Amino acid sequence: MFIQDYWENYVGVSDEAMCFVEYLEAMRKGEFTVTELFEETGLAALDGKFSETNLPIGVELGDIEIDFPYAIDIVVVIAAIVLECRTNEVVNLNELNDNCNDFNIKITATDEEYLMLTDALADFIEAPESYDLAEMMDEEELQEYADGIHEMLDEM
């Protein structure tokens, strides 16, 4: 998996990332668009401003409603999967989350969506301390996370 280093060290380690992958599996669809995922999670309502999650975002997984407290966390997850799909066409959800079955998906992004994702990552890298995600990490962890996102952005 092309994104394995990012996924195991920075991106896919949060509970929210794991729940998002389980949500993708539960949808039982082979292909998603970035716009579709932004609309389904509520990220679209943030209008590209992911530093403060001032509107509820989340998904329903069966009877369970899963809230995502930090928008940028889910944006990064989507960007990582898009990067994997641009490199290898699809990603096996079991490689992202051991609790998922072997099921390949693809997230497609138009040039405009791809630019929006890379702009969001670049904005985070520039000032990670201005994001609400910073409240759950100490300064060193936050910088390590931003550095990992920077590496991923370089690949994008």
N, C-alpha and C positions, 0 to 999 in steps of 0.2 A: 504494500500500500504506500503510495507516494507521500501521503501526509502523516505517516505513522509517527515520526518524531514530534511533529506539532501536536498530533492528537493525544499521544500518551503523556506529553510533558506540559502542555499548556491548554489546549483547546478542550479536549474531551474529558477532562477530569471532574467537572462539576456535576452535581446531581441533576441540574437542569439540562445539561448536554445529554446525559444518559436518558433522561425522560423524553427529550426531543427526538432522539433516535428511536426510542420505543414507540413514540407517536408515529413516526414515519413508517415503521413496520406495521402498526395497527391499521394504517390507511390502506395497505395492500395495493398500492399503486406502484408501477414501475418508473414513472417519471413525474417530476414536479417542476414547476417554474419558481424562480425567486419571488416574483410578484404574488403568485398563489400562496406561497408560504408566509410572506409578509402579511397578506390579508388574513389568512387563517389564524395567525398568532397575535394579530393586533399591531405588529411592528409598522405596518403601513400608516396607521393613524399618528405615529410619531413624526411623520414627514421628514425623515432623514436626521432627526435630532435624537441621537441615541445616548447622550451623556446622562440624562436624567429620565428614569422610567416613571413619568408622571401620569401615565394612563396604564390601566391593567393590560398586561399581555399574557398569553398562555394558550393552552390547548385543552381539549377534552380527550381523555384516554379511557374509553369505556364509560364507566360511571364516575370516573375520577376527573376532577378539574385540576389541571396543573398550571400554577402561576409561575411566571418567569420574572423574578424580581429585578433583573438587570438586563435591559434590552441589548446592550453591547455584547453580552455573553452569547446570546442566541444569534446575533448578526455574525459573530466570529465563527460559530459552529456552521452556519449556513455557508459562509465564505470558504471554510475549509473543505466542506463537502463539494462545493462547486469546483474548487481547485482540483480535488481528486477526480471529479468527473471530467474535467477538461483534460486531465492527464491520461486517465485510464477508461474513459467513457462511462463507467459505472463504479459504484462502491458497494461492497457486501456489508450489510448492516451488522452482521455478526463480528466483523472486524472492528466496528466502532463500539459495539456494546455486546459483551459476552452473553447477555440475557436475551439477545435477539436470535432468531433463526437465520440460516443462510438465505438471504433474500437480497437480490441486487436492485438498487435504485439508481436513478440519475436525476440530478438537479441541473436544469439548464438555466442559463442566464444570457439575456440579450447583451449587446455591447453596453447599452445604457445601464442595465442592472449590474453588470460587472464593474463598471466605473463607479456606480453608487457604493458597491461593496468595498472596493479598494479605497475610495474616498473616506468611508466610515472607518476603516482600519487605520488609515493614515492619520485621521483626526485623533483617534484614540492614542496612537503611538506618540503624537506630538504633546499631548497633555493628559496622560492617564489619571493623574490625580484629580482632574476635574470631572471624572465620571463617577456615578454613584457606586459602581463596582468597587471603587477604592475603599469604601467603608468596611468591606469584608476582608481586606488584605493589609498587611503591614507594608511599609514603603519598599522594602526589599522584594517581597513577593510580587507587588504591583509592577515594579521595574522588570523583574524577571518575566512576568507575563507579557508586558509590553515588548520586551526584547524578542520573545518567541513569536509574537504577532508580527513584529517587524521582519523576522526571517521568513515567515509565511507570506507576507506582503511582497517581499523581494521575489519570491517564486511566482507570484501572481503576475 
